[in-house]
Amino acid sequence: MEKNSLTFLSSRGTGLNSDLKLIQSVMTRSCLDDNFSYRFFLKNERSTNPLANQGYNRAKKEFCVDMENVICSDASLSSDIKNLQETAVRLLLAVPYEYQFKNMLAFIRRKGEQREWKTFRNFTHIVPGSPFTRELFEHSYALTETVMLDDVCMPFMWEINQQENQLWKREKLEFYFPAIQGKKIFSILLYGEANKRRWLDQFNMQELIEMLGPDWFVITNQPDIMEETYNMNAEYAEFFGYVNRIMPVQDLLYVSDFMVTNNGRFASYFVSRRKPVYCLNFRGNYFENYMKECHPELFLETLPHILRINMNDLDWSEKLQRFYEQMVFQELICPYDTILDLFGFAG
């Protein structure tokens, strides 16, 4: 294997996510060595097909034999992988996926009792990205020989806070939705299959638009919400948009002024912009359960509850501060120099 190789390992279904892509891009720009190369393992060993999962797991172990430097954003570098190079750097970007909210709830419910799970014992370094994740890892995982790289934020969190990126994404969005020019953006971004509750009953998009006023534009990626607009009066069309395949939904984190979501990663990153974010009880995932138990003031039982939001809360309010302090370090510090230095690059 080449001396200057870096493996991107993702076997839990998240692929080469935005954080990993950003690291690859920065490293590519910084690398002056023609012998440097990347290796990728981007299969999903947690699919609904058990035979395929066995095959992918076996292939991953073979792929990781004598592996040197590696970067992951989840537990893809599982504790059962052996024969890892002692001098290699194995970095975890601890992206706030569902397992973190699940395990934080378990930590809270066992009243702070310590755990020593060995899930991440193969990593030499971890970027927690937030006080929330740092606390979870310190109290739930065995990390005695692992270096915690505190204070730096996640790459995608850093990017959505850069003004030049925000302007570029805004220009892109205005190309698809010209009516959005000059307006604030109210995003409703929902993922997964809705649970059996009638979460959409009695919701009226026209009422939401009237409540917000002419300075706002509502946008969503949820098809059921879009279908509720078919009977909306024509004059309201310039205040609503549906995002589906025309652009990455995550681009809305750069430009939104208010967000309702059930995606823990989106909410954790978006609040770093000091913009309001609320969680909707949509499918009953762990992030929704965490917000309902720990931040009930930011939890919406049904979509019509959006209409109960105080207009004063469309800007930053004190009840968002506690969530912000959990998900964002006191100062946003760019992670690239730290990661480049870790892997031996000159930033």
N, C-alpha and C positions, 0 to 999 in steps of 0.2 A: 504494500500500500504506500502511496506517496506520502512523503513526510508532511507536506503542507496541504492536507486535506481536511475538510470539515463536513461532518455528516449531519444532515437534517433528518431527524427521526420522528415520525408521526404515525403511530399505529392505532390510535384511539378514535379515528373518524373525523378529526379536525383538519386534516390535510396540511398544506403549507399556508397557515393563516397569515393575517396581516402583520402580526408582530414578527414572525419568522421571515416573511418576505422583506420586510424593512431591514432586518439585520443582514440578510443576504445582499440586498442592494447597497447598503453602506459598506460592507466588506468588499464587494466587487469594486466599488469606486476607490477604496483605500489600498487595494492589493496591487503591488507592482511586480509581483513574482509570477512569471508565466507558468511555473510549475504548480501553482496553487490550483486546487480543484474542489468541487463539491460532490457529495454523495447524498442520495435521497432515498428514503424508504417511507412511502406515503400510503401504505395499505391500511385497511380497517379490520383489525382483529376482534372487533366488538360488534360485528354485524349480526343479522338475524339468522345467518347460515352457519351452523356450528362446524360443518366440515370445512368450509372456506376459512373460518377462524383458526382452526387447527393448522391448516396449511400456511396461513399468513404468519402465525406465531412461530412455526418451525422455520419459515423463510427469514423472519426477523432475527432469530437467534443465529442462523448461519451468516446473515448479513453483518451481524455485529461482532463476529469473530475477529480478534485483533484490531478492532476499531480504535481509532485514536480520538481526536477531538470530535465532540458531538454536542448538538444543541437541540433541546426539546421544549415544548410548551405544555406538556402534561406528563403523565406517568408512563410514556412509551418506553423509556429506558427502565424496564421493570427490574425488580430486585433479583429475579432468577437468571438474569443474563450474567454469564461468567467470562473469565479470561479477558477482562478489560485492562487496557494499558495503564500502568500505575502513574505515569507522568503526564497522561492526557488530561485535557480539560473537558469536563462533562457538565454543561450548563443547562439549568432549568429556568426558563422564563415562566414563572408561575402565573400564567394567565388565569383570571378568575372565572373558570368554568363551573359547571353545576356542582361538581364534587366538593368544591370549597364551601359552598353555601350549605350543602348537606352535612358536611363534617363540622362546620361552625355551629349549626343547630345542635348537633350531637354533643359538641363541647359545652354549649350553654346549658343543655338539658341535664348533663351529668355534673352540673354545678362546678365547672372548672377542673374536674378531675383530669390529671395528665394521662396521655397515651404515648406509646412509643412505636407507632406503626413504622414498618421498614420500607414502605412504598418507594421512598426517594433516596434510599441509602446509596445507590450507585452514582449519584451526582456529586461532583466536587464543589460546585458553586450553584447558588440559587439567587435569582433576582425576584424578590417577593412582589415588588411593585407598589405595595400599599401597606399601611399599618394593619389592616384587616388580615391580609394573607400572612404577613410576618407573625402576627399573634397566633393564627391557626397553626402554622408550621412549627412554631416554637413549643406549642403545647400538645401537639398531636402526632408528631413524627420524630423518629430517631435520626438526629442530624449531628451527632457529636463530631464527626470528621468533615462536615460540610461547611463551607464559608458562605455566610449570608451577606449578599451585596445590598445593604440597606440604602434607602433614600432615593436612589435613581428610580425613575418611573418606567413604565412599559413603553416600548417604542411607539405603538399606536396612540397611546395617551399623549405622548410628546407631540406627535404629528398633528393631532386635531387641535392643539393649542397654538400652533404657529399661524400667524396672521396671513402670511403669503399662501399657505395651503388653504386656509379658509376662503380667501378671495378666489383662488383658482377653482375650488369645488363649487362655490357660489355661482361663478360664471358658467360652469358646466351645467348646473341645475337650471339656471335661467334660460339656457339654450333649449332645454326640453320643456320648461314651463315658463314662457315669457311673462305670464301674469304674476309671477312671484316677485318680480322686480320691485324693490322698495318696501317689501313686506317682511314681517317676522315670520318664522317658520314654526308651526306646531306639528310635531311628528308623532304618529302612532305606529310603533314598530313592534309587531307581534310575531312569534315563532311557534311552530308546532301545531298539533291538532287541539282545538278547543275542547275542554271537558264538557260533560253533558249538561251543565247548567245553561240556562238561557242568558248568556252573558251580554247579548246584543239587544235583547228585548227593550223596547221603548226608547232606543237611542235614535236621535234625530240629528243628522249632520247639519241641517239647516239651522237648528237651534244653537249648535256649537259655533257655527260661523257668525251668527248674530251676536252671541255672547262675546266673542273675541273682538268683533268689530272689523272695519275695513283695513286695518293695518296688519292683519294676520292672514297667513295662508296655511291650510291644513293639508298634510300629506301623509299617506299610509302605504304600507306594503301588504295589508290584509285584504284579501278579495271579498270577504263578507261585508266589510265596511264599505268597500267600493260599490257593492251591489245595492247598499242602502241609499245611494245617492241618485239612483236612476229616476226617481220621482221628484228630485229636487228642482226648484225653480231655476230657470236658465241663468238668471242674473247672479246666482251663487256659484256658477261653474268656475269663475275666475278666482275663486278662493279655495279650491280643492284640487288635489292631484293624487294620482295613483302611481306608485313606483313598482314596476314589474319588468325586470330584465333589461330595462333601458340604461341602467346604471347600478353600481353596487349600492345596496341599501346602507352599508356602513358609511358611505360618503355623507349621509345626513348627519352624522355625529360632528362633522366639521362646521355645519352651517345652521343647525337647528337652534331655536331659542327656547324651546320647551319640548320635553319628550315624555311620552307614555310608552312603556315597554314591559315585556316579561323576560327580557334577555339580560342576565346578570352581568355579562361582559360589557354590553352596551351601556348599561346604567352606571357601572363602576367607572368606566372611562369618561362618559359624558359629563358626569358631575364634576370632573376636574376642571371643566370650563366655567364652573360656578353658574350653571344654568339649571333651572328646575327639572327634576326628573321624578316621575311617579311610576309605580308598579301596578299593573292590572292583573287581577285574578282571572287568568285566561285558561291555563291548562293544569294548574296545580303542581308546577315544578318546584324544585328546592329553593330557587331564588324567590319565587312568589311566597313560599312558606316562610322563608327567612324574613322578608320584608313585612309580612303580616304580623309576625311575632315580635320583631325587633324595631321596626320602623312603621308602625300602624298609621302614623300621620301621613305617610307617603304611599299608602296602599289603597287601591280602588277595588271595591268588591265587584262592580259591574261597569261596563263602559258608560252607561248613562250617568254614573257618579262624576264623570268628567265635568258635567254641567254644574256640579256643586262646588267646583274649585273657586276659591275666592280670587277675584281679579287681581288683588294685591299680590297673590302668590304666583302670578305669571312672571314675576321677577324674582330675584334671589330673596329667600326668607330664612329666618333663623331655624325653622324646623328642618331645613336641608343641611344645616351646618354639621350636625352630628354624623350624618351619612357621609358628607364630604370628608370629615376628619378621619373616618374609618378607611375610606377608599383612596385618599390622596395624602402623600407626605407633605409636610409643612411648606416645602419648596419644590417646584417642579424642576428636576435636574435631568438633563439629557442623558440617556443611557449609553449612547454610542461609544464615547471615549472609553468608558469603563469596560465595555464588552470587547472593543478592539484591542485594548491593552491586555485583557485577559487572554486573548488568543494570539498575542504576540504581534499585533499590527501597529503601525504608526498611524494615529488618527489624523 
